[in-house]
Amino acid sequence: MATPTVQHGSVVAINYTLTDVNGKVLDSSSGSPLEYLQGHHNIIPGLESELEGLVVGAHKQVVVQPKDGYGELMPDMRFSLPLAEFGGQTPQAGMMVQLETPTGMIMARILGVEGEQVKLDGNHPLAGQVLNFDVEIMTIRPATSEELSHGHPHGPNGHHH
């Protein structure tokens, strides 16, 4: 029987630690592996492509440039809204808010309040950053037909959304 490899349509569980260029830990699976469906854009493209072909137990250091991660910082995604739009709430710097735009819903981080204006940033918090991943492949299995049709893995007891 062939050794399973990370390939399109496989459900892969990884342990990872994500650090910035200065070595600061930004995120980690903390020993609770992240499961994703390879080839279905469940994780950032720069990481997904680098895991292709690996086997269980493989360790890999992956450096992901902004264009293959959360994108470049886009200055036009920084904007202001009138404080009155927040319905009497007191926006705090760092809070995330969901906003409806002409093209759909976006998440934005509140940068602060200046007078009657709330400054917001619609960029992903990791946009513009080089990301360093330390990854270990924990498990690989074929996806079920339901997982393939839904485009993501389901938990051990079936469907979880």
C-alpha positions in Angstrom: 0.0 0.0 0.0 1.4 3.4 -1.0 2.3 5.9 1.7 -0.4 8.7 1.7 0.8 12.1 0.6 -0.7 15.5 0.9 -2.6 15.9 -2.4 -5.7 17.5 -3.8 -8.8 16.1 -2.1 -7.0 14.8 1.0 -8.0 15.8 4.5 -4.8 16.9 6.3 -4.2 17.6 10.0 -1.2 19.8 10.8 0.4 21.2 13.9 1.9 24.6 13.1 3.4 27.6 14.7 3.2 30.9 12.8 5.8 33.6 13.5 6.5 37.0 12.0 9.9 38.1 10.6 11.1 39.0 14.1 10.2 35.5 15.5 7.1 36.7 17.4 4.5 33.9 17.6 1.3 35.1 15.9 -0.7 31.9 16.0 -0.3 28.2 16.8 -2.3 25.0 16.7 -1.1 24.5 20.3 -1.1 20.7 19.9 -4.7 20.6 18.6 -4.1 19.9 14.9 -5.8 22.1 12.3 -7.7 19.9 9.7 -8.1 21.3 6.2 -9.0 20.0 2.7 -6.0 20.2 0.4 -6.7 22.0 -2.8 -9.9 23.7 -1.6 -8.5 27.0 -0.4 -9.1 26.2 3.3 -5.7 27.7 4.2 -3.6 30.4 2.6 -2.3 29.5 -0.9 1.4 30.0 -0.1 1.2 27.4 2.7 -1.1 25.0 0.9 1.2 24.7 -2.2 4.3 24.0 0.0 2.6 21.1 1.8 1.7 19.3 -1.4 3.4 15.9 -1.6 4.5 15.7 2.1 3.9 12.5 4.2 2.7 12.0 7.8 5.5 13.0 10.2 7.1 15.5 7.8 8.3 18.8 9.2 8.7 21.8 7.0 9.6 25.5 7.4 7.6 27.6 5.0 8.0 31.3 4.3 4.9 32.9 2.8 5.2 36.3 1.1 2.2 38.7 1.5 0.8 38.0 -2.1 0.5 34.3 -1.2 -0.8 34.9 2.3 -3.3 37.5 3.3 -2.4 40.0 0.6 -0.6 43.3 0.4 -1.7 46.1 2.6 -4.3 48.1 0.6 -4.4 51.8 1.8 -7.9 52.2 0.4 -9.1 49.6 2.9 -8.5 52.2 5.7 -11.5 54.5 6.0 -13.7 56.4 8.4 -17.3 56.2 9.3 -19.4 58.6 11.4 -19.7 57.7 15.0 -23.5 57.9 14.6 -23.3 54.8 12.4 -22.5 52.7 15.5 -25.9 53.2 17.1 -24.9 54.6 20.4 -22.2 52.0 21.0 -18.7 53.1 22.0 -16.2 51.6 19.5 -12.9 50.6 21.1 -9.6 50.4 19.2 -8.9 46.7 18.3 -12.6 45.7 18.1 -13.7 43.8 15.0 -16.9 44.9 13.3 -18.8 43.4 10.4 -19.9 46.0 7.8 -22.2 45.8 4.9 -20.7 47.2 1.7 -22.1 47.5 -1.9 -20.0 44.3 -2.7 -21.0 42.3 0.4 -20.0 42.0 4.1 -16.5 42.8 5.3 -14.8 42.6 8.6 -12.9 45.7 9.8 -10.7 46.5 12.8 -11.4 49.7 14.7 -8.2 51.7 14.8 -9.7 54.4 17.0 -12.1 57.3 17.4 -11.2 60.8 16.4 -14.0 63.3 17.3 -17.1 62.1 15.5 -15.3 59.8 13.2 -14.4 56.1 13.7 -11.2 55.1 11.9 -11.3 51.5 10.5 -9.1 49.1 8.6 -10.6 46.5 6.4 -7.2 44.8 5.7 -6.7 41.4 7.2 -4.6 41.9 10.4 -1.7 39.9 8.7 -1.9 41.6 5.3 1.4 42.9 4.2 3.4 40.6 6.4 5.9 37.8 5.6 4.7 34.8 7.5 6.9 32.0 8.8 5.3 28.6 9.4 6.8 25.7 11.2 4.5 22.8 10.2 4.3 19.1 11.0 2.0 16.8 9.1 0.0 14.7 11.6 -2.6 12.8 9.6 -3.7 12.4 6.0 -6.8 10.7 4.8 -9.0 10.7 1.7 -11.9 13.1 1.9 -15.4 11.8 1.8 -17.6 12.7 -1.1 -19.6 14.9 1.2 -16.5 16.8 2.3 -15.4 17.2 -1.3 -18.8 18.6 -2.3 -18.8 21.0 0.7 -15.2 22.0 0.2 -14.0 21.5 3.7 -13.5 18.6 6.2 -16.2 17.5 8.6 -15.5 16.5 12.2 -15.1 12.9 13.5 -18.8 12.6 14.1 -20.0 14.0 10.8 -21.1 17.4 9.7 -19.9 20.5 11.7 -20.5 24.0 10.6 
